[in-house]
Amino acid sequence: MSKFRKYPALVRLTIILFFVVLVIYSLIQAKHILYPLALSVLFSYLMYPVASFLEYKVRFPRALAVLISVLLLLTVATGALSILLGQIHRLAEDQMIQQHANENFAAIQDFISRKVHVSVEAQNLWIKEKVHSFIGNQDGMKTVIMKTAGAVEALLFIPIFTFFMLFFRNRVEKFIHKLAERRHAELAETLIKQISKVTIKYVTGVTIVVTILAVSHSLALSIIGVRYALVLGIITASLSFIPYFGTIVSGIIPFLFTLVAQDDPYIALAVGLYYISIALIDHNILTPSIVGGKVQLNPFVTILSIIIGATIWGIPGMIIVVPVIAVVKIICDNIDSLKPFGYILGLEKGGLSIKKVTEFFLNKKKS
């Protein structure tokens, strides 16, 4: 480090920028193997409590305990996906939905024709041209096919990677200790414990929040009168794996669906108000209480990192980037020279929580 500081500031800045660009380029080029690997790390932390229980409490061999854990994960994922696909198939074949969608689409075209003075025939011709150009574009279709094949390939690798990460978890820990050597042994042990604790709490907490939101969305949409409330509830709740953006954007899907596919505009209004309310509750009470953890990330840094993650790896990057930044913050907090970076990444504990809200109402009743 001292030798590096001997260089002029401009040379040091150029080296740092070159290193950052090289890292980002490498991440983009190797994304088809790296993001399944990163997602497997999250899934291994999610299934670690199950594997640990089966191994140490039930006394199963590690290989069997890990195999059961991975099969359980696959069973739950396959079951949820089959329910979702079944509901989507029913929705696509619903004649009433198609009729309302056609009527509302015709009304929109008529409104454009009257206000913008573009005939319905011209609008239909423009839509047909865009569809034909997309289908006829071989490069576009090739890109879609390649991305779909890449996603399927990544999904096949995730359970395999998860199995081996759970099975060889002790060797990874010993590997880190060997790298740290004796002089950094205490720091390595502290980092391993804090990172494991926060990552497990984050992954399990987010999963619990998404499950709660899936039930809440499905019940609320059903009460409001939205058709296919279950499929819309599951889809919109799944978007909450992406912090901030997920909960905010999730309301757009059922709002547009009810606006286009149902004949009562007040239902769409009720859906919009519900998702605004649930976003406030999720951001201020639900997620801080359940996900929580010792690492409090700066919202601005979190949003910026999500944008960068989406640019590099797309949707997987948006999901992975938050626990990665949390790990970076833990490392910065435990190394003296990096503590300023840990400070800028973090945020003092605050905001509402279920505990605080409960205490407020209990104290109010007592007084």
N, C-alpha and C positions, 0 to 999 in steps of 0.2 A: 504493500500500500504506500509506503514511504517513497519507493522508487517511482510509483505512478504519479505522485504529487509533484515530482520534479519537472514534469512536462508542463508546458504552457497551458493556461486554462482552455484555450480554443482547441488544442490538440486533445486534451482530456475529454472535452465535450463531444468532439467528433468521434472518439473511440467509444464513448458511452452510447451515442446515437447509433453508431454502426452496430454495436452489440445488440441494442434493442430491436433494430430493424432485422438483424439476422435471426434473433429469437422468434420474432413474430412471423417471419417468412418460413422458418422451420416448422412452427406450429401449424401454419396453414397447409404446408406441403404434406405434413405427416398426420393430418387430422383424422384420416380414416382408421389409423391404428391408435392414435393418442386419445381421442375422445371416448371410444369404447373402454379404453384402459382407465380413464379418469372416472367414467360412470361406474365402472366395476368397483373402483375404490369406494365410492359412495354406497353402492349396494352391499359391499362387504361390511362396511360399518353398520348399515341398517340391519343386516342379518347376524352380526356378531353376537348380540345378546342371546339369540335363539341357539346358535351353534355352541356358545359357551355353556348355556344351560344344559343342552343335550350331552355335552362332553363331560362336564364336571359334576353336574347334579344327577343326571340319569346314568352316567358312566358308560356312554357309548364310545366306541373308538372314534378318534378325530375324523377320519375319512368318512365314516358313516354319519356322524353328526353334521359335518359340513355338507355332505350330499343331501341329507334330509332338509337342511336349511335352504339350499339352492332350489331343490324341487318344490319346497313350500312357496318360495318366491315366484317360481315359474307358474305354479298352480293358481296362485292369487292373480298374477298378471294375465294369464290366459283366460281365467274366469271373467275378470273385469272386461277384457277385450271382447270376449264372445257376447257378453250382455250388451256392450256398446254397439258392436256391429249388428246385432239382431235388432236393436232399437232403430239404428240408422236405416236398415233395410226396410223396416216397417214404415218409417217416416217417408222414405223415397217412394213407396208404393201407395201412400195415403192419397186417395182421390180428392178428399175435401181440402187437404193442404194444397194440392196442385191447383184446384179451382180457385181458392182464395189468392194464391200467388199469381195466377194468370190475371185475375180481376184487378189486383193491386198494381201489377206491372203495367197493365193496359191503362189504368188511371194515371200512373206516373208518365207514361208515354203521351197521353192526352194533355197532361199539364205542361210537359215540355213543348208539345206542338203549339199550344195556345200562348205560352209565355215567351218562348225562344223562337217561335216560328220555324221549327224544323218538323217536317211531316213525319207521320208514323212510319210511312214506307221508307223514308230516308234513314230513320233510326234503325229499322230492321235490317236494311241493306248494310249499314255500318257495322252492326253486330255480327252479321253473317260474314262480312269481309274479315273482321278481326278473328273470328273462330277459325275460318278457313286458313288464314295466314299462320295462325298458331299451329294448327294440325299439319299444314303443308310444310312448315318450317322443320326440316330434318334435324338441323342443329339443336333447335329448341326441344324437340321430342327426344333426341339422343341425350341431351343434358338431363331431362326429367327421368328417363329410364336409368341412366347411370347413377343419379342421386338416389333413386328408389332402391336400386341394387346395392348401393353402398350402405344405405340405412339398414336393409335386411341383413347384409353381411355383418354389420356392427352389432345388430341385435343377437346374432348367433354367437358372436365372440363373448358378449357380456357374461352369460352364465358360466362359461369356461374360465374366464379371467377371475370371476368372483370366487369360484371354487378354489382355485390355486392360491388366491390372496388370503382366503380364510385358512387354508390348510398350512401354508408356509408363513403365517403371521409372526411366529416367534423368531424365525430366521431373519426376517426383515428387521425386527427390532435389534437382534444381535449384530446384524450388518451395520446398522446406524451406530451402535456402540463401538464397533471396531473402527469405523471411520473417525469417530470423535476422539479416540485414544483416551489415555488416562487424564490428561490435563483438561479435557472438555467433557469428561464422563458425567459430571453432575448436571451441566447444561443440557447435554443430550437426553438424560433421564427426565429432566423437567419439561423439555420440549415435547418428548414422546407422550408423557402423561397429559399435558395440557391440550395438545393437538388431538389426541384420541378422545378425550373427554368432550371437547367442544364439537368435534366432528360427529360423534355419536349423538350428542344432544341435538345438533342442528338437523341431521338427516332424519332421526326419529321424530323430532318436533315438527318438521315440515310435513312429514307423512301424516302425522296426527291431524295437523291443521287442514290438510287437503281432504282427509276423510271426513272431518267435521263439516267442512264447507260443502262437500258433495252431498251429505245428508241434508244440510240446511238449505242448499240451493234447490234440491229436488222437492223437498217439502214445501218451500215457499212458492216455487213456480207452480206446483200442483194446486196450492191453495188459491193463488192468483187466478188460475184458470188457463195456464199455458199448456198446450198439448205437447206430449213427449217430454214431460218435465224431467224424467229420470236421465235421458240421454243428454239433455242440455245441462243438467246439474253436474253430471260426471265430467263432461267436456270442459265446462267453465271452471270447475274446481281443479281439474288437472293443470290448468294454466297457472295456478297459484304456486306451482313448483318454481316459477320464475318470480322472484321477489318484486314488489312494487308494481311492475308492468303487468304481471299476470292477473292480479285482482282487479286492476283498473280496466284492462282491455277485455277481461272475461265477460263483462256485462254487455259488450257490443253485440255478441253473438245472439243471445236470447232476445235482446231488444230488437235487432233487425229481423229476426225470425218472426216474432209476434207482430211486428209492423207490416211485414210482407205477407205472412201466411195465415194471419187471423184477421177477422173483420172488425174487431173492437179496438180502437186506438188507445182507449183508457187502460187496456191490459199492458200495452207497450209502455205507457207512462208509469204504471205500477211496477213493472219490471225494472225500468230505469231507476226509480226511486229506491227500490230494494237493493240493487247492486251498489248504488252510491253509499247507502247506509252500511251495508256489509263490508265495503272497502274501508270505511272509517273505523268500524269495529275491529276488523282484521289487522289493520296497520297499527292501531293504538292500544288494543287490548289483547286480542287472541294470539297473534304471532309473538309479541314481546313476552307474554306470559308462558307460552308453551315452548317456543323455540329458545328465547332468552339466551342463556349462556353467559359466561364471563366476558366474551368478546362482544363489544357493542360497536358496530361498524357505522361510520359516518354515512348518512343517507345519500349525500352528494357523491361520495366516492363509490358507494354501492351502485347507484344509477349509472355513473360513468363507466364502471367496470362491466356492468351488464351490457351496455352498448358496445364496448370493446369486445366482450365475449361473443356477442351476436355477430360482429363483423368478422371475427376469426373463425368461429366454429358453428355459427348459426344458433338454433335452439338449444342443442347440447351445451354450447358455450355459455348461454344465459343461465342454465341450470347449475353448471359446474363452477362458474367464476366466483360466486359468493363464498362458498366454503374455502376456495383457494385463497381469496383475499383475507379471510379469517385466519387461515394458517400463516399467511405472510405477516399479519399483524402480531400473532403470537411470537413468531421468530423475532420480529423487530422489538417487541416489548421486553424480550429477555437478553438482548445484546445491546450493550451500552451505546455503541457507535450508531446503532440503528433506531434508538428510541424516539428521535424526532419524527421518523417516518411512521412508527407505531402510533404516535400521538395524532398525526394528521389523518391516519386511516380510521381512528377510533372516535368514540363519542362517550361522554359521561353517561352513567346510568340515569335514566329518567323516563318520563312518559307514564302512561296509565298501565295498569296490569289488573288481572282478575283479583289478585290479593288486595290491591289498593282500593279498587271499586267496592269490594266486599267490606273492607274495614271502614270506608267512608259511610256506607249505608248503615252499618251496625252502630257506629258512633253517633250517627244522626238519630237513630231510633232511641238510643240510650239517653241522649240529651233531651 
